Amino acid sequence: MANPVLKLETKTAASAPQGAPKAVAPDNRGKEISGAEILWEALGLQGVEVVFGYPGGAIMPAYDAMLKYPIRHVLVRHEQGAAHMADGYARASGKVGVCIATSGPGATNLVTGIATAMLDSIPMVAITGQVPSTLLGTDAFQETDITGVTLPITKHNYLVTKAEAIAPTIREAFHVASTGRPGPVVIDITKDAQQASAVMEWDEDPVQLPGHRPQYHPLPESIAQAVEMINSALRPVILAGHGIAQSGANDLLLQFVEQTDIPTTSTLLGLGGFPASHPNSLGMMGMHGEAWVNTAIQEADLLIALGMRFDDRVTGNIKTYAPDAKKIHVELDPAEINKNVKVDLPLIGDVRETLHALMPHVEKQDRKAWFARIDELKGDSAVRDIQQLPDNGKLYAAHVIHDLWRLTKGKALVVTDVGQHQMWEAQYYKHDYSRKLLTSGGLGTMGFALPAAIGAYFAQPEDEIWVVVGDGGFQMTAAELTTCKQEGVKIHVAIINNGYLGMVRQWQEFFYDRRYAATPLLSPDFVKLADAHDLLGLRVTKRSEIGQAVEEARAYEGTVVVDFRVEQEDSVYPMVPSGADLHNMIRRPSAAPAKEIRKHNPIYETGED
Ligand SMILES: Cc1ncc(C[n+]2csc(CCOP(=O)(O)OP(=O)(O)O)c2C)c(N)n1
């Protein structure tokens, strides 16, 4: 007899299984319950509303107990997605993001997302199931020493083997993840600890941890010294990093800049910390920062670095970095001081607290000459900008981003992946607000954007969310489109489809004599892929079609995928080659004669006009 045919029904968002009807949060403090129940109860007491995860044997008691608790669970398609979603949720909300996975392969699949959060200082708690404690160390089925694996990529991690230790560990983990310099924490809980019972104890007092006492307030004598340096500088530049958003210092930074009239540039993660539309905003610094910014940094007499860590992508060659500048470094993590760049004055503390302490004493100087010099540098760059070129009928990524910025009035929450599109987004989408650009800066993780945007959606469901992603990175975690469908997520995915692993292709063009090893990339038909998910798919091949596609996407109630077929061999300019001096950039080609360009850019030797 033939097998009965299984009829699979596509669950729509509305009918998606969300577990049993959600209970009202129980309060079992002082009562004996299972370790698994303690886990959810403790998460609820921490204010957790949503977790991103994937079940399995070693975490099944926790999943079973979950149905009694009013915490939303988002079922991902791969645990890497869960970690990026927790990360995106944390970046968009400022709260701690939570992901959950089983032991072994479930736990190791979280690793890329944990490392991504570590390098960008994102508060996250990753909960993993572990084999029963009696089997620890026996290479039991699905056993991996996840605390050992994640030791170098977490702020701290815990192996919990007793039910009574679960609640205090959750409390401590959230404290560690979110105080001082934020970061990811792993809690690995054995299956027997989840199954055993214990009294649910919850200490309401603030967590006190010897050895973890972040210094939020800089020393008064250092503040006095900083004031003197700032007030006497003629060519100062503020370098605004991720610490602006992290400490909620946007408003104070704006006041500080207006009071001192200092030009201000941002790191990639700092974008939006200072409004891009402000006259004192210079834009992004570093490898793909604008030429005027990098040159201004090199000519500055004072750098005021706020919550940034002098990553090699922003400094170029450290030996020649800002040679005439005194350097003030405001940073919460003392380990960052003098790590990459030797500074004249460290101010260990929270950026917001530090600006607060400086504000009453800093003064405005006459900066006419300094701004005139920056304008001169800007003028040179402006003529090279792709936006100055007449429409030649082709679709360039920069145009897509620029139009997206214009059409969304700069107010969208944009989540980018990693590659050329990430840099074009940083250059052409002018961010005026914090927490509106989410991107993997430190680890540079392809596959980040789609899941991180899903996490952001749960943090800010009212926001217009755009994913800007390459055809390569999109394919790394595209399976999470199904999660979008099942969970009723509304985001807009703009695939900047150039048929290449673009950023690597660009390096091959510049530094490997155009040998395109393993960078031409086949993709599925993204419109059909969207269609297969019962989502909307659109394709754009001309600049004139961008507007209509964006409007259609915005009007759609659900996730939309727009396949932007852009120029295949376009490059991101300017570019500071790895290890080169910051002012030694490969500049945008322009209408100027090639000879002229090369005269100013000795590195530009591809022989192309
Ligand atoms: C997980 C991962 N693997 C490899 C890389 C190296 N890498 C950096 S950019 C890039 C190309 C990205 O191509 P695509 O996603 O198509 O974006 P594009 O650069 O074309 O905008 C690669 C392979 C990476 N950053 N992350």
The ligand as an SDF file (V2000), in Angstrom:
LIG
                    3D

 26 27  0  0  0  0  0  0  0  0999 V2000
   31.7710   34.7660    7.4500 C   0  0  0  0  0  0  0  0  0  0  0  0
   32.6900   35.5140    6.5620 C   0  0  0  0  0  0  0  0  0  0  0  0
   33.3750   34.8650    5.5930 N   0  0  0  0  0  0  0  0  0  0  0  0
   34.2060   35.5560    4.7700 C   0  0  0  0  0  0  0  0  0  0  0  0
   34.3940   36.8830    4.9150 C   0  0  0  0  0  0  0  0  0  0  0  0
   35.3540   37.6520    4.0210 C   0  0  0  0  0  0  0  0  0  0  0  0
   34.6310   38.6350    3.2100 N   0  0  0  0  0  0  0  0  0  0  0  0
   34.5560   39.9320    3.5280 C   0  0  0  0  0  0  0  0  0  0  0  0
   33.6540   40.8390    2.4690 S   0  0  0  0  0  0  0  0  0  0  0  0
   33.3790   39.4980    1.5050 C   0  0  0  0  0  0  0  0  0  0  0  0
   32.5630   39.6050    0.2430 C   0  0  0  0  0  0  0  0  0  0  0  0
   31.1530   39.9190    0.5180 C   0  0  0  0  0  0  0  0  0  0  0  0
   30.4090   39.7290   -0.6560 O   0  0  0  0  0  0  0  0  0  0  0  0
   28.8810   40.0800   -0.7160 P   0  0  0  0  0  0  0  0  0  0  0  0
   28.1740   39.5300    0.4510 O   0  0  0  0  0  0  0  0  0  0  0  0
   28.3330   39.6890   -2.0310 O   0  0  0  0  0  0  0  0  0  0  0  0
   28.8810   41.6620   -0.5430 O   0  0  0  0  0  0  0  0  0  0  0  0
   29.5570   42.7910   -1.4570 P   0  0  0  0  0  0  0  0  0  0  0  0
   30.9680   42.9570   -0.9870 O   0  0  0  0  0  0  0  0  0  0  0  0
   29.4860   42.3190   -2.8800 O   0  0  0  0  0  0  0  0  0  0  0  0
   28.7560   44.0060   -1.2110 O   0  0  0  0  0  0  0  0  0  0  0  0
   33.9900   38.3550    2.0350 C   0  0  0  0  0  0  0  0  0  0  0  0
   33.9590   37.0220    1.4070 C   0  0  0  0  0  0  0  0  0  0  0  0
   33.6920   37.5140    5.9740 C   0  0  0  0  0  0  0  0  0  0  0  0
   33.8370   38.8080    6.2410 N   0  0  0  0  0  0  0  0  0  0  0  0
   32.8430   36.8080    6.7510 N   0  0  0  0  0  0  0  0  0  0  0  0
  1  2  1  0
  2  3  1  0
  2 26  2  0
  3  4  2  0
  4  5  1  0
  5  6  1  0
  5 24  2  0
  6  7  1  0
  7  8  2  0
  7 22  1  0
  8  9  1  0
  9 10  1  0
 10 11  1  0
 10 22  2  0
 11 12  1  0
 12 13  1  0
 13 14  1  0
 14 15  2  0
 14 16  1  0
 14 17  1  0
 17 18  1  0
 18 19  2  0
 18 20  1  0
 18 21  1  0
 22 23  1  0
 24 25  1  0
 24 26  1  0
M  CHG  1   7   1
M  END
$$$$
